[in-house]
């Protein structure tokens, strides 16, 4: 039996590996393993399987027999003009449609391949040879004199801890590369890191000054989006942002208001990679229940109008590789036919969210609908369809309090009719003495 612990250990390792995410990393050369080793090793340490290839490798593929070969794609090859193998911008779009996640890192030497991928997803990189320049926020140590090695303050990050981590504790970030913008019709775009108001994108080697194509905070340094199928994509204008040099650098900004001993690149790169690989910001529905007040299970048939009901949903969030109760307090429930008849904020009790309400006095087919959309989180959508019918004739109240005035009116009318009938039928007029009697009355008598 001494071999039993060893067998269990091997089995557990096999189970862990079977659930490890597969990551394809593309570089311009094999040197990306050395220049970005710190970043890549941090991903390995989180339990992922990395496959590093050249971007022009003739054997590149993302699908095999219609199935995904990799779960994530990292492109750290700014200058690639054409991908190798079956890889192409259209193929990457299909990869995203199938649920794959993508991280694209470009640079001033950006090739056409990365520009096409960005356009496919609602972003646009500036022209090759351009760089983001900031004469008021550059690093005095790493910059080569053209002010393209810029220092980014924490106020330029998106206000979403799930994506960028704890920005309050983050040091200044170093960036050197090309700028990008999001399309006006791209409603899913996330401005993860934007340039300062004094930055602009231009060719630093131009012989004479030209009008910049993009300038100010409209210039994005890192952008991203979460597609409608919850696949995530991040576009960085700088591959050096993830390099060992920038991750370990000491910042020396010309701007005295942006100071810090070490760069925040390592922390920010880790947070962004966790988000794009769905290690953070992932929600799921554990269970859903709805029933009449005072009961514990849904009705065998239909609900009836004006009944009191209780709705409960359990939501979990993925944190550090484990599913834990979701603590959000802004989840809402809608009771919808065509339009919402009821909208209520669910009360959270350690991941168990509930609401009690009265069904509307309207019959039809309704839905218990939870549609939760928040920046950084996956889209949570749950629908439970039920029917609401009118009461049986035996279920109505015998007497309705609001109808008491009408009851009184009917009774008084009936009593008045009876009284009038009695008076009319049994009342006889007595003649007045001394009054003249008409001939017609005499004949009757």
Wavefront OBJ file of the C-alpha trace (Angstrom):
o trace
v 0.000 0.000 0.000
v 3.048 2.282 0.010
v 2.371 3.118 -3.626
v -1.125 4.505 -2.851
v -0.034 8.060 -1.791
v 2.157 8.307 -4.890
v -0.728 7.203 -7.103
v -3.068 9.748 -5.522
v -0.467 12.495 -5.987
v -0.029 11.632 -9.670
v -3.809 11.560 -10.141
v -4.236 14.949 -8.461
v -1.497 16.451 -10.631
v -3.188 15.035 -13.725
v -6.525 16.532 -12.687
v -4.939 19.946 -12.065
v -3.187 19.865 -15.425
v -6.364 18.865 -17.251
v -8.021 22.038 -15.981
v -5.024 24.320 -16.630
v -5.645 26.953 -19.298
v -3.626 26.659 -22.490
v -1.925 29.880 -23.591
v -0.337 30.509 -26.981
v 2.333 33.235 -26.788
v 3.554 34.710 -30.066
v 6.763 36.724 -30.297
v 8.728 38.151 -33.191
v 11.585 35.803 -32.240
v 12.348 33.261 -29.559
v 14.026 36.061 -27.609
v 10.623 37.002 -26.192
v 11.156 34.198 -23.669
v 14.079 36.170 -22.243
v 12.926 39.775 -22.697
v 9.510 39.067 -21.134
v 10.457 36.155 -18.875
v 9.200 37.755 -15.649
v 5.739 38.345 -17.082
v 5.520 34.908 -18.702
v 6.802 33.112 -15.598
v 4.166 34.854 -13.475
v 1.513 33.309 -15.720
v 3.140 29.883 -15.422
v 3.176 30.201 -11.648
v -0.588 30.692 -11.720
v -0.941 27.201 -13.187
v -1.267 27.896 -16.919
v 0.418 26.008 -19.756
v 2.394 28.297 -22.074
v 3.332 27.522 -25.660
v 5.753 30.107 -27.084
v 6.053 30.356 -30.867
v 7.263 32.820 -33.477
v 4.439 34.870 -34.972
v 5.366 33.707 -38.486
v 5.589 30.006 -37.595
v 4.113 27.983 -40.447
v 2.448 25.547 -38.011
v 0.343 28.110 -36.144
v -3.322 27.207 -35.605
v -6.038 28.038 -33.096
v -8.556 25.346 -34.061
v -8.347 21.619 -34.655
v -11.385 19.727 -35.908
v -13.516 22.737 -35.005
v -12.321 22.791 -31.382
v -10.123 25.358 -29.646
v -6.514 24.259 -29.247
v -5.765 27.140 -26.862
v -7.851 29.077 -24.355
v -5.874 32.331 -24.587
v -3.744 34.077 -27.196
v -0.963 36.536 -26.287
v 0.688 38.403 -29.161
v 3.953 40.088 -28.096
v 5.133 40.671 -31.662
v 4.563 44.342 -32.560
v 6.143 44.262 -36.002
v 4.433 41.187 -37.448
v 3.102 41.876 -40.937
v 1.511 38.493 -41.667
v 0.821 35.668 -39.238
v 2.081 32.205 -40.034
v 0.067 29.031 -40.549
v -3.714 29.402 -40.526
v -3.550 32.376 -38.161
v -5.003 35.645 -39.461
v -7.028 38.608 -38.152
v -10.231 36.857 -39.266
v -9.138 33.647 -37.544
v -8.480 35.578 -34.327
v -11.994 37.058 -34.549
v -13.398 33.531 -34.870
v -11.282 32.563 -31.866
v -12.921 35.350 -29.841
v -16.384 34.340 -31.079
v -15.660 30.829 -29.814
v -14.870 32.173 -26.335
v -11.102 32.637 -26.539
v -9.366 35.564 -24.832
v -6.718 37.719 -26.523
v -3.943 40.065 -25.381
v -2.299 42.146 -28.132
v 0.863 44.162 -27.397
v 2.044 46.505 -30.162
v 4.718 49.171 -30.530
v 5.898 52.025 -32.723
v 7.004 49.464 -35.326
v 3.477 48.034 -35.504
v 2.719 45.802 -38.465
v -0.422 45.514 -40.546
v -1.525 42.268 -38.884
v -2.080 43.837 -35.457
v -3.735 46.915 -36.950
v -6.261 44.674 -38.731
v -6.996 42.734 -35.540
v -7.675 45.992 -33.696
v -10.010 47.265 -36.423
v -11.952 43.989 -36.276
v -12.727 44.748 -32.616
v -13.514 48.456 -32.725
v -10.060 49.955 -32.059
v -7.506 51.620 -34.293
v -3.763 51.944 -33.755
v -1.933 54.997 -35.036
v 0.377 54.716 -38.046
v 3.635 52.771 -37.907
v 6.550 54.960 -36.832
v 4.441 57.106 -34.515
v 4.661 57.121 -30.735
v 2.876 58.711 -27.814
v 4.862 61.809 -26.796
v 4.462 63.758 -23.581
v 6.841 66.641 -22.874
v 5.476 67.039 -19.339
v 5.405 63.407 -18.163
v 8.454 61.527 -19.446
v 11.037 59.459 -17.610
v 14.378 61.236 -17.352
v 16.382 58.028 -16.953
v 14.948 55.683 -19.589
v 13.973 58.264 -22.202
v 16.250 58.703 -25.218
v 15.547 62.410 -25.572
v 12.401 62.213 -27.691
v 10.069 62.111 -24.664
v 8.392 58.868 -25.761
v 9.087 56.969 -22.528
v 6.209 58.413 -20.579
v 5.194 58.029 -16.947
v 1.519 57.330 -16.294
v -0.172 58.358 -13.058
v -2.842 56.357 -11.257
v -5.493 58.930 -12.192
v -5.160 57.815 -15.822
v -6.376 54.281 -15.061
v -9.923 53.051 -15.425
v -11.904 53.067 -12.193
v -12.290 49.282 -12.017
v -10.276 47.345 -9.450
v -11.112 44.054 -11.162
v -9.154 45.155 -14.237
v -6.256 47.262 -12.888
v -6.015 46.064 -9.300
v -5.694 48.386 -6.326
v -4.827 51.655 -8.077
v -4.338 53.462 -4.760
v -1.261 51.327 -4.001
v 0.011 51.267 -7.581
v 3.213 53.073 -8.481
v 3.683 55.160 -11.650
v 3.546 53.110 -14.843
v 6.075 53.261 -17.688
v 4.902 53.191 -21.299
v 6.681 53.497 -24.642
v 4.775 52.711 -27.788
v 1.995 53.601 -30.198
v -1.345 55.154 -29.293
v -4.781 53.861 -30.173
v -8.367 55.090 -30.161
v -11.713 53.339 -29.804
v -14.392 53.675 -32.455
v -17.330 55.957 -31.728
v -19.748 53.082 -32.268
v -17.799 50.709 -30.008
v -20.110 50.641 -26.991
v -18.154 47.795 -25.388
v -14.816 49.636 -25.327
v -12.960 50.004 -22.024
v -10.415 52.816 -21.673
v -8.112 50.884 -19.354
v -5.173 53.315 -19.470
v -5.452 56.686 -21.189
v -2.830 59.329 -21.926
v -2.622 62.611 -20.059
v -4.046 65.852 -21.414
v -0.563 66.965 -22.540
v 0.198 63.835 -24.579
v -0.117 63.421 -28.331
v 0.710 60.839 -30.973
v 3.210 61.736 -33.669
v 6.406 60.642 -35.394
v 9.269 61.608 -33.052
v 11.758 61.395 -35.929
v 9.841 63.682 -38.275
v 11.966 66.440 -39.815
v 9.291 69.038 -39.138
v 6.330 69.302 -36.831
v 3.040 67.910 -38.092
v -0.435 67.978 -36.635
v -0.923 64.931 -34.394
v -3.591 62.471 -35.454
v -4.738 61.957 -31.851
v -4.017 64.009 -28.760
v -4.960 64.416 -25.124
v -6.905 61.955 -23.015
v -8.639 60.629 -26.132
v -5.377 58.794 -26.780
v -5.483 55.319 -25.294
v -2.381 53.519 -24.110
v -4.227 50.319 -23.219
v -7.776 49.541 -24.288
v -9.981 46.509 -24.045
v -13.453 45.096 -24.313
v -15.578 42.219 -23.167
v -17.614 40.818 -26.028
v -21.229 39.741 -25.700
v -20.168 36.127 -25.180
v -17.905 37.258 -22.285
v -14.682 36.742 -24.250
v -12.102 39.385 -23.326
v -9.632 41.303 -25.476
v -6.912 43.767 -24.432
v -4.901 45.987 -26.786
v -1.700 47.552 -25.452
v 0.222 50.070 -27.519
v 3.461 48.930 -25.897
v 5.014 45.469 -25.810
v 7.774 46.965 -23.642
v 5.120 47.602 -20.997
v 5.330 43.843 -20.202
v 9.137 43.588 -20.577
v 11.582 42.776 -17.797
v 13.162 46.221 -18.177
v 9.971 48.137 -17.456
v 8.721 45.706 -14.799
v 11.872 46.176 -12.700
v 12.594 49.825 -13.521
v 12.789 52.749 -11.118
v 10.724 55.700 -12.277
v 12.185 59.180 -12.553
v 9.455 61.413 -13.924
v 10.119 64.986 -14.975
v 6.757 65.815 -13.406
v 7.279 66.240 -9.639
v 3.636 65.355 -8.930
v 4.137 61.845 -10.372
v 6.828 60.186 -8.313
v 7.463 56.665 -7.134
v 10.426 54.466 -6.308
v 9.492 51.450 -8.444
v 7.281 51.238 -11.488
v 3.806 49.779 -11.142
v 4.119 47.826 -14.384
v 4.444 44.447 -12.677
v 1.289 44.879 -10.589
v -0.719 46.382 -13.447
v 0.428 43.755 -15.962
v -0.514 41.007 -13.503
v -3.967 42.509 -12.867
v -4.684 42.980 -16.581
v -3.534 39.452 -17.437
v -5.709 37.983 -14.677
v -8.703 39.881 -15.983
v -8.199 38.971 -19.629
v -7.654 35.311 -18.672
v -10.846 35.332 -16.564
v -9.105 34.755 -13.273
v -11.028 37.725 -11.896
v -14.400 39.305 -12.531
v -16.177 36.027 -13.326
v -19.687 35.376 -11.986
v -21.938 32.342 -12.164
v -25.416 31.368 -10.969
v -25.341 28.537 -8.458
v -29.090 28.106 -7.971
v -32.423 29.871 -8.529
v -35.688 29.395 -6.661
v -39.065 31.120 -6.634
v -42.189 30.208 -4.705
v -45.272 31.541 -2.980
v -44.761 33.240 0.343
v -44.887 30.656 3.112
v -43.861 27.794 0.802
v -40.462 26.475 -0.299
v -40.978 25.096 -3.812
v -42.463 26.547 -7.010
v -46.198 25.937 -7.552
v -47.190 22.756 -9.338
v -49.172 24.722 -11.926
v -49.334 28.495 -12.311
v -49.177 31.552 -10.142
v -52.364 33.557 -9.581
v -52.642 37.319 -9.807
v -51.843 39.388 -6.680
v -50.120 36.481 -4.917
v -47.124 37.179 -2.667
v -43.991 35.515 -4.047
v -40.358 35.153 -2.966
v -37.467 34.992 -5.456
v -33.985 33.759 -4.471
v -30.806 33.448 -6.524
v -27.355 32.311 -5.388
v -24.443 33.975 -7.208
v -20.772 33.017 -6.900
v -17.618 34.906 -7.870
v -14.282 33.382 -8.886
v -11.502 34.626 -6.583
v -8.005 33.158 -6.403
v -9.166 30.065 -8.241
v -12.079 29.369 -5.886
v -15.795 30.058 -6.128
v -16.929 32.228 -3.221
v -20.277 33.919 -2.456
v -20.763 37.140 -4.424
v -21.080 40.178 -2.166
v -22.556 42.695 -4.631
v -25.469 44.746 -3.350
v -26.680 46.262 -6.621
v -28.216 43.221 -8.340
v -31.777 43.866 -9.483
v -34.683 41.576 -10.333
v -37.294 42.423 -12.947
v -40.667 40.724 -13.345
v -41.279 41.199 -17.050
v -44.049 40.486 -19.492
v -43.184 42.865 -22.321
v -42.150 45.687 -20.024
v -41.126 45.297 -16.381
v -44.102 45.277 -14.000
v -41.862 44.940 -10.942
v -38.248 46.008 -10.422
v -36.615 45.319 -7.061
v -33.066 45.399 -5.680
v -32.141 42.000 -4.271
v -30.999 41.810 -0.659
v -27.662 40.014 -0.366
v -27.129 37.564 2.473
v -23.626 36.180 1.860
v -24.229 35.387 -1.799
v -27.881 34.453 -1.390
v -29.903 37.276 -2.936
v -33.650 37.481 -2.454
v -36.677 39.717 -2.916
v -40.355 39.420 -1.941
v -43.129 41.188 -3.821
v -46.783 40.946 -4.866
v -47.601 39.781 -8.376
v -49.377 42.379 -10.528
v -53.112 42.183 -11.147
v -52.361 41.272 -14.762
v -52.462 37.819 -16.313
v -50.007 36.504 -18.904
v -46.606 34.853 -19.356
v -43.946 36.562 -17.230
v -40.212 36.189 -16.607
v -38.130 36.469 -13.465
v -35.193 38.294 -15.067
v -31.735 39.045 -13.641
v -29.582 40.960 -16.129
v -26.410 42.097 -14.324
v -23.874 44.157 -16.275
v -21.000 45.848 -14.474
v -17.578 46.972 -15.695
v -15.051 44.210 -15.117
v -17.568 41.442 -14.449
v -18.847 38.852 -16.865
v -22.409 39.406 -18.018
v -24.767 37.558 -15.685
v -28.124 36.699 -17.259
v -30.784 34.395 -15.855
v -34.429 33.962 -16.906
v -37.163 31.915 -15.252
v -40.474 31.861 -17.167
v -43.794 31.495 -15.341
v -47.491 31.933 -16.094
v -49.812 34.176 -14.108
v -53.536 33.408 -14.422
v -56.732 34.959 -13.010
v -58.352 33.612 -9.864
v -60.898 30.819 -9.955
v -64.452 32.023 -9.294
v -64.294 30.296 -5.905
v -61.158 32.207 -4.954
v -62.637 35.679 -5.060
v -63.796 37.321 -1.812
v -67.487 36.997 -1.035
v -67.781 40.670 -0.246
v -65.330 43.286 -1.427
v -64.765 46.113 1.010
v -64.320 48.724 -1.689
v -67.779 47.775 -3.072
v -69.653 48.512 0.165
v -71.060 51.841 -1.149
v -72.486 50.023 -4.154
v -73.973 47.342 -1.918
v -75.649 50.061 0.189
v -76.938 51.787 -2.939
v -78.514 48.576 -4.239
v -80.098 47.724 -0.894
v -81.485 51.224 -0.433
v -82.985 51.115 -3.927
v -84.614 47.751 -3.217
v -85.988 48.989 0.110
v -87.314 52.125 -1.567
v -89.048 50.068 -4.262
v -90.742 47.827 -1.675
v -91.887 50.825 0.349
v -93.182 52.582 -2.739
v -95.073 49.448 -3.837
v -96.773 49.102 -0.458
v -97.808 52.733 -0.428
v -99.048 52.637 -3.990
v -101.032 49.420 -3.649
v -102.652 49.869 -0.264
v -103.104 53.581 0.067
v -106.671 54.915 -0.591
v -107.533 58.589 -0.823
v -110.420 59.828 1.462
v -112.812 62.428 -0.023
v -112.807 65.949 1.445
v -116.085 67.118 2.983
v -117.870 69.847 1.020
v -115.958 69.068 -2.148
v -117.943 68.729 -5.347
v -118.073 65.292 -6.794
v -117.760 64.975 -10.552
v -120.361 63.077 -12.551
v -117.770 60.548 -13.573
v -116.938 59.864 -9.927
v -120.650 59.482 -9.111
v -121.074 56.864 -11.809
v -118.130 54.948 -10.386
v -119.736 54.984 -6.970
l 1 2 3 4 5 6 7 8 9 10 11 12 13 14 15 16 17 18 19 20 21 22 23 24 25 26 27 28 29 30 31 32 33 34 35 36 37 38 39 40 41 42 43 44 45 46 47 48 49 50 51 52 53 54 55 56 57 58 59 60 61 62 63 64 65 66 67 68 69 70 71 72 73 74 75 76 77 78 79 80 81 82 83 84 85 86 87 88 89 90 91 92 93 94 95 96 97 98 99 100 101 102 103 104 105 106 107 108 109 110 111 112 113 114 115 116 117 118 119 120 121 122 123 124 125 126 127 128 129 130 131 132 133 134 135 136 137 138 139 140 141 142 143 144 145 146 147 148 149 150 151 152 153 154 155 156 157 158 159 160 161 162 163 164 165 166 167 168 169 170 171 172 173 174 175 176 177 178 179 180 181 182 183 184 185 186 187 188 189 190 191 192 193 194 195 196 197 198 199 200 201 202 203 204 205 206 207 208 209 210 211 212 213 214 215 216 217 218 219 220 221 222 223 224 225 226 227 228 229 230 231 232 233 234 235 236 237 238 239 240 241 242 243 244 245 246 247 248 249 250 251 252 253 254 255 256 257 258 259 260 261 262 263 264 265 266 267 268 269 270 271 272 273 274 275 276 277 278 279 280 281 282 283 284 285 286 287 288 289 290 291 292 293 294 295 296 297 298 299 300 301 302 303 304 305 306 307 308 309 310 311 312 313 314 315 316 317 318 319 320 321 322 323 324 325 326 327 328 329 330 331 332 333 334 335 336 337 338 339 340 341 342 343 344 345 346 347 348 349 350 351 352 353 354 355 356 357 358 359 360 361 362 363 364 365 366 367 368 369 370 371 372 373 374 375 376 377 378 379 380 381 382 383 384 385 386 387 388 389 390 391 392 393 394 395 396 397 398 399 400 401 402 403 404 405 406 407 408 409 410 411 412 413 414 415 416 417 418 419 420 421 422 423 424 425 426 427 428 429 430 431 432 433 434 435 436 437 438 439 440 441 442 443 444 445
